Amino acid sequence: KVERDPSTLNTVGYFKTNQFIYYNSCVLTAPNGDVVAHYRKNNLWGYVDNAFCTAGRDTTTYQTEYGKVGLAICFDVHVMFERYKHEKIWTLLYPIAWVDNDIKTWFELDLPQLIKEKKSYYVVGANWSIDDPKHGLDWLGYGHSSIYAPDGTILNKAKTLHGSEIVYADIPYEKTGKDYSSDILNINNEPEWTRRSKSMVERFVDNFEITVENKPILLKQGGGPENLGMTVWDGGIVLGKYLEKMKALNRLHIYGKNVVELGSGTGILGIMLAYLGANVILTDVDDPDLLKQLNRNVDLNRKGEDIHMQVLPLDWNDSVTEEFINVDYVVAADVIYSSELVEPLLNTLKTFSERGVTIYLAYETHHFESIAKFFSVAKKEFIIEHVSSNDLDNHYQCGGIGIKILHPLVPVKEEEEFNVS
C-alpha cells in the first residue's frame, strides 16, 4: 500500500511471482498511490537474482506531467542506455542494491562517465542502505544515492553511507510546448489571470469578470481573507474553462444536464456551467451572508430564458435530500482545504456516486495534509481519472491546480469476483 503526498511519484521494488516464476520488479506509483507502470529487471546479476529470477524483456516508460520517465534496476546499468536509446525519455528512475563495498568510485566517477558518454537523460539513482553498519555483517548496503544530469554532472548526492536520507535536486521538466507543472505551485511564475497574483483589494473586494462562450459573467465578492467562501478562487476558473473546452470539442455533453455544485462560494463555477447550457443547483452551507451573496451573483447573471440556476443550502454533514435525486454531474472546486472537512465531503460525493453520478473536482495543492487524506480514501471509493494539462484550456491553467474526474466505482458481481482470466 503506497500513500504519499500529492506532489510525488514513487518507485517501489519487490519480487513479482507468476506461479513458480519470479521476477525482480519495481513499480511506479502516481501521487494518489495508484500503480501506473511496472518493470521487470532485464539484466540479472550473476551472483544473486540470476539464481532464482527470470529476466524481463521489455523496457517500461510512463508519461508524467513533467516528461516521460523510464524504469531500470541495478545491474540493468550495463544494458539500459542502449535499450532506452530510442524511447526519448526525460528521466530514468533507477533503484540500486550495490553490495560490493563502500567505495564511491562507481557512483562519483564510473556511472557519471557512462551517462556522459551515452548523452542520455537525467538519472535518479536510489541505492539502499542500513541504519547501523553493525547490523549488516553478512549483507551490507551502502549509500551514495545520487541524481545525475545528462552530461554526467552530479546534481546532488546522499551525505551519509548509513541511515535514511532524502536527496533533492531541481530537474528542469521537459519542454514539449505544454507546461507539465500542473501539480506544482510556483508563485514566482504565475499567469497574469490568476487570483494568487492579485493585490488584496483585487482578490477579495473588487468585482470579478470572465467570459464563457463570449458571454460576460460579473461576480460580486464579499470582504476579505477571513471570508474565504466569498471570493473567487483559481480552481473554479480552471475547471470551468476546462469544461467549456470539452463542450466545444464535443467531449462533454452538458447542455440540458442537471448539475450540482458543492461549495459554490461566489458561484463562479456553477454560473459558468449554466452559461454552457446546464441546469445548475449551486449549494453551500446555510450561512445567511454567504447564501445572500451567492443568490445576488446568480440573479446578477440570470440573463435570458436559457440560463437555469437555483441556490440551495447543502451541508456535507447532513444527508443529501430529495432535491438532489435527478443529477447527471457534480462539480466542486477549491473545497479540499481542511482535514476536518475531508470525511463529510467524501461522504457527500460518495452518496452522489452511488447513484451513478460523475464528479468533476478541482483542487489547489496548498494544504497537503487534507489533499493526501482525501485521495487516500477516494481511490478506494471512485475510479479516478487525472486530467492532463494538455486537455486544459491553453490559457487558463497554472501550477498547483489539479483536476480529477471521479467515476462511480462499479461493484464486482459475486460470481465474477475470482475470475482472473
Secondary structure, DSSP 4 states (H G I P E B T S, - for coil): -----TT--EEEEEEEEETTEEEEEEEEE-TTS-EEEEEE-SS--TTTGGGT-PPP----EEE-SS-EEEE--GGGGGTHHHHTTTT--SEEEEEE---S-S-SHIIIIIHHHHHHHHT--EEEEEE---S-GGG-SSS------EEE-TTS-EEEE-S-SSS--------PPP-SSS---TT---TTS--TT-GGGS-HHHHHTS-EEEEETTEEEEE---SSTT-GGGS--HHHHHHHHHHHHHHHTTS---TT-EEEEES-TT-HHHHHHHHTT-EEEEEE-S-HHHHHHHHHHHHHT--STT-EEEEEE--TTSPP-GGGSS-SEEEEES----HHHHHHHHHHHHHHHTTT-EEEEEEETT-HHHHHHHHHHHHHHEEEEEPPTTTS-SSS--TTEEEEEEEE-PPPPGGGTT---
